[in-house]
Amino acid sequence: MMDTERIFRALADPTRRAVFERLAAGEMSVGDLKAGFDVSQPAVSQHLAALRKAGLVSERREGRNVFYRITPEGLAPLANWMQRYRDFWPERVERLKTVLKEMEQ
């Protein structure tokens, strides 16, 4: 599976996206994350596992506690994918404008 596909799949779930967005505020434990959601701790852990598998979060163990944080470089494949289309469309729009002008004449 391509990195972008894994990222899209991970972020397709609304709860998972919300967990990811909460982690943007800083490192948190599963318990801290669970406090903001109406889901069980095992469900939060499953969402974190999917985000971790997609390379979007990492974990740090401190004794019996596990803390999660965003891995910014995990978004690089998605940013690269978006850049291709950001570069693609302006050129196509300009060509379309040229064709439309030619059609008017």
Secondary structure as a PSIPRED ss2 file (coil, helix, strand):
# PSIPRED VFORMAT (PSIPRED V4.0)

   1 M C   1.000  0.000  0.000
   2 M C   1.000  0.000  0.000
   3 D H   0.000  1.000  0.000
   4 T H   0.000  1.000  0.000
   5 E H   0.000  1.000  0.000
   6 R H   0.000  1.000  0.000
   7 I H   0.000  1.000  0.000
   8 F H   0.000  1.000  0.000
   9 R H   0.000  1.000  0.000
  10 A H   0.000  1.000  0.000
  11 L H   0.000  1.000  0.000
  12 A H   0.000  1.000  0.000
  13 D C   1.000  0.000  0.000
  14 P H   0.000  1.000  0.000
  15 T H   0.000  1.000  0.000
  16 R H   0.000  1.000  0.000
  17 R H   0.000  1.000  0.000
  18 A H   0.000  1.000  0.000
  19 V H   0.000  1.000  0.000
  20 F H   0.000  1.000  0.000
  21 E H   0.000  1.000  0.000
  22 R H   0.000  1.000  0.000
  23 L H   0.000  1.000  0.000
  24 A C   1.000  0.000  0.000
  25 A C   1.000  0.000  0.000
  26 G C   1.000  0.000  0.000
  27 E C   1.000  0.000  0.000
  28 M E   0.000  0.000  1.000
  29 S E   0.000  0.000  1.000
  30 V H   0.000  1.000  0.000
  31 G H   0.000  1.000  0.000
  32 D H   0.000  1.000  0.000
  33 L H   0.000  1.000  0.000
  34 K H   0.000  1.000  0.000
  35 A C   1.000  0.000  0.000
  36 G C   1.000  0.000  0.000
  37 F C   1.000  0.000  0.000
  38 D C   1.000  0.000  0.000
  39 V C   1.000  0.000  0.000
  40 S C   1.000  0.000  0.000
  41 Q H   0.000  1.000  0.000
  42 P H   0.000  1.000  0.000
  43 A H   0.000  1.000  0.000
  44 V H   0.000  1.000  0.000
  45 S H   0.000  1.000  0.000
  46 Q H   0.000  1.000  0.000
  47 H H   0.000  1.000  0.000
  48 L H   0.000  1.000  0.000
  49 A H   0.000  1.000  0.000
  50 A H   0.000  1.000  0.000
  51 L H   0.000  1.000  0.000
  52 R H   0.000  1.000  0.000
  53 K H   0.000  1.000  0.000
  54 A C   1.000  0.000  0.000
  55 G C   1.000  0.000  0.000
  56 L C   1.000  0.000  0.000
  57 V E   0.000  0.000  1.000
  58 S E   0.000  0.000  1.000
  59 E E   0.000  0.000  1.000
  60 R E   0.000  0.000  1.000
  61 R E   0.000  0.000  1.000
  62 E E   0.000  0.000  1.000
  63 G C   1.000  0.000  0.000
  64 R C   1.000  0.000  0.000
  65 N E   0.000  0.000  1.000
  66 V E   0.000  0.000  1.000
  67 F E   0.000  0.000  1.000
  68 Y E   0.000  0.000  1.000
  69 R E   0.000  0.000  1.000
  70 I E   0.000  0.000  1.000
  71 T C   1.000  0.000  0.000
  72 P H   0.000  1.000  0.000
  73 E H   0.000  1.000  0.000
  74 G H   0.000  1.000  0.000
  75 L H   0.000  1.000  0.000
  76 A H   0.000  1.000  0.000
  77 P H   0.000  1.000  0.000
  78 L H   0.000  1.000  0.000
  79 A H   0.000  1.000  0.000
  80 N H   0.000  1.000  0.000
  81 W H   0.000  1.000  0.000
  82 M H   0.000  1.000  0.000
  83 Q H   0.000  1.000  0.000
  84 R H   0.000  1.000  0.000
  85 Y H   0.000  1.000  0.000
  86 R H   0.000  1.000  0.000
  87 D H   0.000  1.000  0.000
  88 F H   0.000  1.000  0.000
  89 W H   0.000  1.000  0.000
  90 P H   0.000  1.000  0.000
  91 E H   0.000  1.000  0.000
  92 R H   0.000  1.000  0.000
  93 V H   0.000  1.000  0.000
  94 E H   0.000  1.000  0.000
  95 R H   0.000  1.000  0.000
  96 L H   0.000  1.000  0.000
  97 K H   0.000  1.000  0.000
  98 T H   0.000  1.000  0.000
  99 V H   0.000  1.000  0.000
 100 L H   0.000  1.000  0.000
 101 K H   0.000  1.000  0.000
 102 E H   0.000  1.000  0.000
 103 M H   0.000  1.000  0.000
 104 E H   0.000  1.000  0.000
 105 Q C   1.000  0.000  0.000
